[in-house]
Amino acid sequence: MVKQLQDTTTLHNGVKMPWFGLGVFKVEEGPEVVNSVKAAIKHGYRSIDTAAIYQNEEGVGQGIREGLKEAGITREELFVTSKVWNADLGYETAIAAYEESLKKLGLDYLDLYLIHWPVEGKYKEAWRALETLYKEGKVKAIGVSNFQIHHLEDVIKDASVKPMVNQVEYHPRLAQKEVQAFCKEQGIQLEAWSPLMQGQLLDNETLQVIANKHGKSVAQVILRWDLQNGIVTIPKSTKEHRIVENSSVFDFELTAEEMTQIDGLNQDHRIGPDPDNFDF
């Protein structure tokens, strides 16, 4: 059981990845992203998730440098993820995109590099590039994002390295049970983006009743559900008090009955794009 904020899951290649981290999607480049990254590190977060398309890697890098210094910890104690964008999903272009992300972040390596979306006809070349980066020791772990089962099967059948992580939209309205089962069977760690459904679940009655019972917020209940389901989670916030609140989920446990009640909220409802039908 996950006991504290620094607890990790071990990926299939032996790399340890924190169960809990900070996401920075739609966090503005500049002071806003610098301050949220610094606040997260200060309050014990050890995982930061960004992407080239978020256009805030430079600010994330600055937040990491200042945050590490203030917290008195080393780069090795932090787990940093970025993602290659759709326009760069060729072999050479994905390798160049990785170098570009490193440069913007001001880092020597990434802990995890992901293919952001399964663009048809392009993601397999990009996967080959990620395998090269991995085999050359330039990145600690590689994975994918928004991949459905058929995308994963397609990658795995020709891969020399199996994806270590699949980061997908995941919340009580989109429980992704089939994807979760497939990933578990394949030893691929599932990770949730938009775990709080961009705030759309915060006034849900079922969740409120459970939250009241534990003296917790609805957000905390959802994040706890993620963890008890074995899902890595990266809620986003720019407010320091919320960053602290989101991570205060290690002092209570949902019962089996409560887990089932939350599972029952699933409607296969996406707020983000459909991985089988997007055009960007």
C-alpha positions, -999 to +999 in steps of 0.1 A: +000+000+000+012+035-008+021+051+025+036+085+016+042+110-011+077+097-020+065+061-024+073+046-058+062+019-081+089-001-099+086-001-137+093-033-156+129-022-162+136-017-125+133+021-125+114+036-096+086+061-104+067+080-077+030+071-075+022+108-071+033+139-090+025+173-103+011+178-138+016+212-155-008+210-185-021+245-193+001+261-166+015+293-181+052+296-189+069+321-166+064+327-129+032+306-127+048+274-137+081+282-119+062+288-086+040+257-089+070+234-095+089+250-067+059+247-043+055+210-052+091+201-046+091+221-013+061+201-001+076+167-009+066+160-045+093+141-063+077+138-098+070+165-123+052+159-156+054+183-186+054+180-224+068+199-254+034+211-265+027+227-231+053+253-240+065+256-204+095+234-203+119+263-196+098+274-166+096+239-154+134+236-156+138+268-137+113+256-110+132+224-107+166+241-103+153+266-077+132+239-060+160+214-057+183+241-042+158+253-017+148+217-007+185+206-005+179+176-026+197+163-058+184+159-093+186+121-089+158+123-063+134+138-088+115+120-115+109+142-146+087+133-175+082+150-209+065+140-242+073+142-279+046+161-298+027+148-329+046+169-354+079+153-343+069+116-346+095+105-370+127+087-361+152+116-365+126+142-355+118+124-322+154+122-312+159+159-320+127+167-300+142+149-270+174+169-272+153+201-275+132+193-245+164+186-225+179+219-235+147+238-225+145+220-192+182+225-186+187+188-177+211+161-187+185+134-189+148+126-184+134+099-162+106+092-186+099+102-222+065+095-238+049+096-272+021+121-266-006+107-290-008+076-312-007+094-346-015+067-372+014+057-393+039+077-373+041+064-337+061+032-346+089+052-361+089+074-330+089+044-308+121+032-326+136+066-318+127+063-281+142+028-280+174+042-293+175+070-267+168+044-240+195+019-252+220+048-254+213+056-218+199+090-225+166+084-208+158+062-178+124+049-191+102+053-221+064+050-227+034+062-244+004+084-237-033+080-249-027+046-264-056+022-266-051-016-265-048-019-303-021+008-304-001-009-276-004-043-294+008-027-326+039-012-308+047-043-288+047-067-318+078-051-333+093-034-303+126-045-288+117-026-256+081-027-243+066+006-231+070+011-194+042+035-189+009+044-206-005+078-195-042+081-203-072+102-194-085+085-163-111+095-137-142+080-121-163+088-153-137+071-175-124+041-156-106+024-186-109-011-171-100-029-203-069-008-209-060-011-172-063-049-173-042-051-206-015-029-192-013-049-160-010-081-179+018-066-200+037-051-171+030-015-183+023+010-155-009+030-161-008+067-153-038+091-150-039+125-166-068+148-157-076+126-126-100+152-113-119+156-147-110+193-147-131+199-116-163+184-132-167+158-104-161+180-074-199+184-066-207+147-073-230+135-045-216+099-042-181+113-039-192+140-014-208+114+009-175+094+009-154+125+014-175+136+043-171+102+059-133+105+058-131+142+066-115+147+032-122+167+000-138+151-031-105+157-049-086+138-022-111+109-025-106+106-063-068+107-060-069+081-033-091+059-056-064+062-083-037+051-059-057+022-045-063+011-081-026+010-087-026+041-110+001+067-109-015+101-107-004+137-115-030+163-105-023+198-117-026+229-096-010+263-096-021+272-060+003+262-032-025+252-007-041+230-034-008+214-042-005+205-005-042+194-003-040+171-034-011+153-018-026+148+016-041+114+006-018+090+026-036+091+059-068+074+050-080+044+031-112+038+010-131+006+019-137-020-008-174-009-008-164+028-014-140+017-042-169-002-058-192+028-055-167+051-072-161+024-099-199+026-104-196+063-116-180+051-149-198+063-180-169+059-205-171+097-207-141+116-221-133+153-216-102+151-238-099+139-274-106+103-284-073+085-291-090+067-320-104+098-336-083+130-333-069+153-360-040+172-345 
